[in-house]
Amino acid sequence: MVNWRAVLVVLVVSVFLMRCSENPVNLGQKELPDPELSGKLLKDTLYATSVRSVKKSSPLKTDNTGSLLFGKFQGLEFRPIIKYTKPVAFPNKVYVHKATVSLIVKTVQGDTLIPYQISAYRITEDWVDNTDEVWNDYRSSIDQDRPIGNVTLEGRLQDTLHLAITDTALVATWTDTGSATPNYGFLLDFSADEPDFIIEFQAHPKLILEYEVELNTVLRKDSSFAVTDAFLIQGDFNRLDTTQYNYVSTLRPRNVLLEFDFQPFLDRFPDGVLVTSANLHLPFVDEQSWIHPDYGANLYLRALISPLNSGELEYDTTRTPIGFDRLFFDSTYLRIAPGTDRRNFAIQYIQSWFKEVAPYEGYLIEFRNDADYFSYFAIPDIGRARPYLIIYYWIPPGTRF
């Protein structure tokens, strides 16, 4: 007969000996995360290590813009070049009685107290856009001795200017495909002693004609929109203090380049973090800037993949451009737009540093549209005010075993 009491004693002793033979130090070899950090949303600030401005080397084309700029301002001069072609409805031979170009005024900037006269001159050379060689000296490519029309801007309140083309015989040749007179359009010019300001006209202005057809005396009226137009850009900014400021600008485009050192931040978290949001604060000096009232801070942030000191600027086209357009007039910083842009910036631009080795060189700040209007921001040198990143991130809690 089995002695169950004895068997029970043997089992208890065996279990006790087995537990005593284990080394309790081996149970907790994995280091536990800092309970003050793990599982919490944290914030860090990273300051820029360099700031510089680079002027784009290639000339700016203006033949595909929504505006035609006219006038002179802060060292720059703007002259629209406009060409009309024959509408399908027009017969080959017409007699033009009246021709009027409707110039819709979008914005006027600068001194508008003095009337501003606009004159049209026939272009005598063939052209495709504003970068053609014929515009190296625009005066040699127009008939300066014979203006074909003029109109005067009488202050800021006019929403449309009606430029009467007095040379109606010339306009008639524009409608005749068999005419021996070449159609190169006309240029809008101003007197050198006019005050400084810019008019933004709506692109593709309308030409309104009153005419009669050959062998028919019935007066007709029709219209056509310019199919080829652009504006010349001459001169350069004369109010930019490049010794103290870095500029991002339109028309003579400049970009601002920023560099940050991410390595200390990466070294603190070798196992990585989850970046939930991020924002870039870029200081600017309002008194040294010219901010367009309709567009504000219409800027993009991009990842620069070419070295900051290289001659050619190349950015990563696989990353979403970030809307850099939060402008507060009671503040001195530009910021990334909240919401989707800050999330995309966190995921595509900051988180990638934990996934790739040096995924990009720095940041490029540029205007989204640099050919439709006059605007620039003055960014102080890094010794006076440093751009900085605010990074919001989460450290996942570690497991206990």
For each residue, the residues with C-beta under 8 A, 3 or more apart:
1:
2: 7
3: 6 7
4: 7 8
5: 8 9
6: 3 9 10
7: 2 3 4 10 11
8: 4 5 11 12
9: 5 6 12 13
10: 6 7 13 14
11: 7 8 14 15
12: 8 9 15 16
13: 9 10 16 17
14: 10 11 17 18
15: 11 12 18 19
16: 12 13 19 20
17: 13 14 20 21
18: 14 15 21 22
19: 15 16 22
20: 16 17
21: 17 18
22: 18 19 26
23: 26
24: 27
25: 28
26: 22 23 29
27: 24
28: 25 32
29: 26
30: 398 399 400 401
31:
32: 28 35 398 400
33: 37 38 395 397 398
34: 37 38
35: 32 38
36: 40
37: 33 34 40 42 395
38: 33 34 35 395 396 397 398
39: 394 395 396 397
40: 36 37 394 395
41: 276 392 393 394
42: 37 392 393 394 395
43: 390 391 392 393
44: 265 390 391 393
45: 388 389 390 391
46: 260 261 262 265 388 389 391
47: 260 386 387 388 389
48: 51 258 259 260 382 386 387 388
49: 259 260 261
50: 257 258 259 308 362 382
51: 48 246 256 257 258 259 379 381 382 386 387
52: 246 256 257 308
53: 242 245 246 247 248 254 255 256 257 379
54: 254 255 257 313
55: 252 253 254
56: 60 253 254 255 313
57: 311
58:
59: 131
60: 56 233 251 252 253 370 371
61: 64 129 130 131 230 371
62: 65 69 129 130 230 231 232 233 371
63: 128 129 130 228 229 230
64: 61
65: 62 68 203 230 231 371 372
66: 202 203 372
67: 106 200 201 202 203 372 373
68: 65 80 82 200 201 202 203 205 229 230 231
69: 62 78 80 198 199 200 201 231 233 251 373 374
70: 78 79 80 118 188 190 198 199 200 201 231
71: 77 78 110 116 190 194 196 197 198 199
72: 76 77 78 190 194 196 197 198 235
73: 76 109 110 196 197 198 374
74: 196 237 238 239 290 374
75: 235 236 237 238 239
76: 72 73 233 234 235 236 237 251 252 374
77: 71 72 232 233 234 235
78: 69 70 71 72 198 231 232 233 234
79: 70 138 187 188 189 190 231 232 234
80: 68 69 70 187 188 201 229 230 231 232
81: 123 127 130 135 185 186 187 188 229 230 231 232
82: 68 101 185 186 187 188 205 226 228 229
83: 123 183 184 185 186 226 227 228 229
84: 174 183 185 207 224 226 227
85: 174 183 224 227 228
86: 90 174 175 176 177
87: 90 175 222 224
88:
89: 222
90: 86 87 94 175 222 224
91: 94 175 213 214
92: 175 176 177 178
93: 176 213 214
94: 90 91 172 175 176 209 211 212 213 214
95: 172 211 212 213 214
96: 99 168 169 171 172 175 209 210 211
97: 168 210 211 212 219
98: 164 168 209 210
99: 96 164 165 168 171 207 208 209 210
100: 162 163 164 165 207 208
101: 82 120 149 162 163 165 205 206 207 208
102: 160 161 162 163 205 206 207 208
103: 118 151 160 161 162 163 201 202 205
104: 159 160 201 202 205
105: 108 153 158 159 160 161 199 200 201 202
106: 67 200 201 202
107: 198 199 200 292 293 294 373
108: 105 112 153 156 197 198 199 200
109: 73 197 198 200 292 374
110: 71 73 195 196 197 198
111: 114 195 196 197
112: 108 116 153 155 156 197
113: 155 195
114: 111 194 195
115: 152 153 154 155
116: 71 112 152 153 190 194 195 197 199
117: 150 151 152 153 190 191 194
118: 70 103 150 151 152 153 161 163 188 189 190
119: 147 149 150 188 189 190
120: 101 147 148 149 150 163 165 186 187 188 189
121: 142 143 144 146 147 148 186 187 189
122: 142 143 146 148 167 170 184 186
123: 81 83 127 141 142 184 185 186 187
124: 141 142 143 184
125: 134 141 184
126: 134 182 184
127: 81 123 132 134 135 141 184
128: 63 132
129: 61 62 63 132 230
130: 61 62 63 81 135 230 231 232 233
131: 59 61 135
132: 127 128 129 135
133: 136
134: 125 126 127 138 141
135: 81 127 130 131 132 138 141 232
136: 133
137: 140 141
138: 79 134 135 141 142 187 232 234
139: 142 144
140: 137
141: 123 124 125 127 134 135 137 138
142: 121 122 123 124 138 139 186 187 189
143: 121 122 124 146
144: 121 139
145:
146: 121 122 143 167
147: 119 120 121 150
148: 120 121 122 165 166 167 170 186
149: 101 119 120 163 164 165 166 167 186
150: 117 118 119 120 147 163 164
151: 103 117 118 161 162 163 164
152: 115 116 117 118
153: 105 108 112 115 116 117 118 158 161 199
154: 115 158
155: 112 113 115 158
156: 108 112
157:
158: 105 153 154 155 161
159: 104 105
160: 102 103 104 105
161: 102 103 105 118 151 153 158
162: 100 101 102 103 151
163: 100 101 102 103 118 120 149 150 151 188
164: 98 99 100 149 150 151
165: 99 100 101 120 148 149 168 170 171 186
166: 148 149
167: 122 146 148 149 170 171
168: 96 97 98 99 165 171 172
169: 96 172 173
170: 122 148 165 167 173 174 181
171: 96 99 165 167 168 174 175 207 209
172: 94 95 96 168 169 175 176 211
173: 169 170 176 179 181 183
174: 84 85 86 170 171 183
175: 86 87 90 91 92 94 96 171 172 209 211
176: 86 92 93 94 172 173 179
177: 86 92
178: 92
179: 173 176 183
180:
181: 170 173
182: 126
183: 83 84 85 173 174 179
184: 83 122 123 124 125 126 127
185: 81 82 83 84 123 228
186: 81 82 83 120 121 122 123 142 148 149 165
187: 79 80 81 82 120 121 123 138 142 232
188: 70 79 80 81 82 118 119 120 163
189: 79 118 119 120 121 142
190: 70 71 72 79 116 117 118 119 194
191: 117 194
192:
193:
194: 71 72 114 116 117 190 191
195: 110 111 113 114 116
196: 71 72 73 74 110 111
197: 71 72 73 108 109 110 111 112 116
198: 69 70 71 72 73 78 107 108 109 110 374
199: 69 70 71 105 107 108 116 153
200: 67 68 69 70 105 106 107 108 109 372 373
201: 67 68 69 70 80 103 104 105 106 205
202: 66 67 68 103 104 105 106 205
203: 65 66 67 68 226 229
204: 225 226 227 229
205: 68 82 101 102 103 104 201 202 225 226 229
206: 101 102 223 224 225 226
207: 84 99 100 101 102 171 223 224 225 226
208: 99 100 101 102 221 222 223
209: 94 96 98 99 171 175 221 222 223 224
210: 96 97 98 99 219 220 221
211: 94 95 96 97 172 175 219 220 221 222
212: 94 95 97 216 217 218 219 220
213: 91 93 94 95 216 218 220
214: 91 93 94 95
215:
216: 212 213
217: 212
218: 212 213
219: 97 210 211 212
220: 210 211 212 213
221: 208 209 210 211
222: 87 89 90 208 209 211
223: 206 207 208 209
224: 84 85 87 90 206 207 209
225: 204 205 206 207
226: 82 83 84 203 204 205 206 207 229
227: 83 84 85 204
228: 63 82 83 85 185
229: 63 68 80 81 82 83 203 204 205 226
230: 61 62 63 65 68 80 81 129 130
231: 62 65 68 69 70 78 79 80 81 130
232: 62 77 78 79 80 81 130 135 138 187
233: 60 62 69 76 77 78 130 251 252
234: 76 77 78 79 138
235: 72 75 76 77 238
236: 75 76 252
237: 74 75 76 240 247 249 252 376
238: 74 75 235
239: 74 75
240: 237 245 247 249 376 378
241: 244 245 288 378
242: 53 245 246 247
243:
244: 241 380 381 384
245: 53 240 241 242 285 288 378 379 380 381
246: 51 52 53 242 256 378 379 380 381
247: 53 237 240 242 254 256 376 377 378 379
248: 53 254 255 256 299 365 366 367 376 377 379
249: 237 240 252 253 254 367 370 375 376 377
250: 253 367 369 370 371 372 373 374 375 376
251: 60 69 76 233 370 371 374
252: 55 60 76 233 236 237 249
253: 55 56 60 249 250 366 367 370
254: 53 54 55 56 247 248 249 376
255: 53 54 56 248 313 364 365 366
256: 51 52 53 246 247 248 282 364 365 379
257: 50 51 52 53 54 304 308 313 362 363 364 365
258: 48 50 51 280 282 362 363 365 387
259: 48 49 50 51 308 361 362 363
260: 46 47 48 49 362 363 389
261: 46 49 264
262: 46 265 266 353
263: 266 267
264: 261 267 268
265: 44 46 262 268 269 353 391
266: 262 263 269 270 353 354
267: 263 264 270
268: 264 265
269: 265 266 272 273 354 395
270: 266 267
271:
272: 269 354
273: 269 354 393 394 395
274: 351 393 394 395 396
275: 278 346 347 350 351 354 391 392 393
276: 41 346 392 393 394
277: 342 343 346 392
278: 275 336 342 345 346 349 350 389 390 391 392
279: 335 336 342 345 389 390
280: 258 301 324 335 336 345 363 387 388 389
281: 333 334 335 387 388 389 390
282: 256 258 324 333 334 335 365 379 387
283: 332 333 334 379 380 385 386 387
284: 289 332 333 334 377 378 379 380
285: 245 288 289 332 378 379 380
286: 289 291 329 332
287:
288: 241 245 285 378
289: 284 285 286 376 377 378
290: 74 374 375 376
291: 286 296 297 327 375 377
292: 107 109 295 296 298 373 374 375
293: 107 296
294: 107 373
295: 292 298 369 373 375
296: 291 292 293 325 327
297: 291 324 325 326 327 334 377
298: 292 295 325 367 368 369 375
299: 248 323 324 325 334 365 366 367 368 377
300: 321 322 323 324 365 366 367 368
301: 280 321 322 323 324 336 345 363 364 365
302: 315 316 319 321 322 363 364 366
303: 315 316 319 348 349 359 360 363 364
304: 257 308 313 314 315 316 360 361 362 363 364
305: 314 315 316 360 361
306: 310 312 313 314 315 361
307: 310 361
308: 50 52 257 259 304 361 362
309:
310: 306 307 313
311: 57
312: 306
313: 54 56 255 257 304 306 310 364
314: 304 305 306
315: 302 303 304 305 306 364
316: 302 303 304 305 319 360
317:
318:
319: 302 303 316 348 349
320: 344 348
321: 300 301 302
322: 300 301 302 336 337 341 344 345 349
323: 299 300 301 336 337 341
324: 280 282 297 299 300 301 334 335 336 337 341 365
325: 296 297 298 299 334 337
326: 297 334 335 336 337 338
327: 291 296 297 334
328: 331 333 335
329: 286
330:
331: 328
332: 283 284 285 286 385
333: 281 282 283 284 328
334: 281 282 283 284 297 299 324 325 326 327 377
335: 279 280 281 282 324 326 328
336: 278 279 280 301 322 323 324 326 341 342 345
337: 322 323 324 325 326 340 341 342
338: 326 341 342
339: 342 343
340: 337 343 344
341: 322 323 324 336 337 338 344 345
342: 277 278 279 336 337 338 339 345 346
343: 277 339 340 346 347
344: 320 322 340 341 347 348 349
345: 278 279 280 301 322 336 341 342 348 349 350
346: 275 276 277 278 342 343 349 350 351 391 392
347: 275 343 344 350 351
348: 303 319 320 344 345 351 352
349: 278 303 319 322 344 345 346 352 360
350: 275 278 345 346 347 353 389 391
351: 274 275 346 347 348 354 355
352: 348 349 355 356 359 360
353: 262 265 266 350 356 359
354: 266 269 272 273 275 351
355: 351 352 359
356: 352 353 359
357:
358: 361
359: 303 352 353 355 356
360: 303 304 305 316 349 352
361: 259 304 305 306 307 308 358
362: 50 257 258 259 260 304 308
363: 257 258 259 260 280 301 302 303 304
364: 255 256 257 301 302 303 304 313 315
365: 248 255 256 257 258 282 299 300 301 324
366: 248 253 255 299 300 302 370
367: 248 249 250 253 298 299 300 370 375
368: 298 299 300
369: 250 295 298 372 373
370: 60 249 250 251 253 366 367
371: 60 61 62 65 250 251
372: 65 66 67 200 250 369
373: 67 69 107 200 250 292 294 295 369
374: 69 73 74 76 109 198 250 251 290 292
375: 249 250 290 291 292 295 298 367
376: 237 240 247 248 249 250 254 289 290
377: 247 248 249 284 289 291 297 299 334
378: 240 241 245 246 247 284 285 288 289
379: 51 53 245 246 247 248 256 282 283 284 285 387
380: 244 245 246 283 284 285 384 385
381: 51 244 245 246 384
382: 48 50 51 385 386 387
383:
384: 244 380 381
385: 283 332 380 382
386: 47 48 51 283 382
387: 47 48 51 258 280 281 282 283 379 382
388: 45 46 47 48 280 281
389: 45 46 47 260 278 279 280 281 350
390: 43 44 45 278 279 281
391: 43 44 45 46 265 275 278 346 350
392: 41 42 43 275 276 277 278 346
393: 41 42 43 44 273 274 275 276
394: 39 40 41 42 273 274 276
395: 33 37 38 39 40 42 269 273 274
396: 38 39 274
397: 33 38 39
398: 30 32 33 38
399: 30
400: 30 32
401: 30
